[in-house]
Amino acid sequence: LKAMELARFGAGAIGEVDQIGRRLKNCVGDQEAWHEAWSEMAERVEAYGDREMAEGRRMGAGAYYLRAATYHFIGERFIPP
C-alpha cells in the first residue's frame, strides 16, 4: 500500500516507521533521541500536508495531517513528565 492509503486509517506509513527505527537502532534508552526522531518525521509529513492544502487538496492534506499527528503523539511519549 502507498503511504497515502495507509494514512487514511490514521496509521504510520511502514517506510517512514522503518526510517525512524533504523535511525534509532543504537539509541535504546535515549529518550531525547526517540522524541527527536519521531518529531522530525512528524514535521516532514506535516509539510507534505501543508503543500496539499496549498494546492486545494483538503482530503490529501487531512491524511498527511492525521499521520503527522500520530507521529507527534508517539514522539511526545518519550518526554519525561
ABEGO torsion letter per residue (X at the ends): XBAAAAAAAGBBBAAAAAAAAAAAAAABGBAAAAAAAAAAAAAAAAAAAAAAAAAGBAAAAAAAAAAAAAAAAAAAAABBX
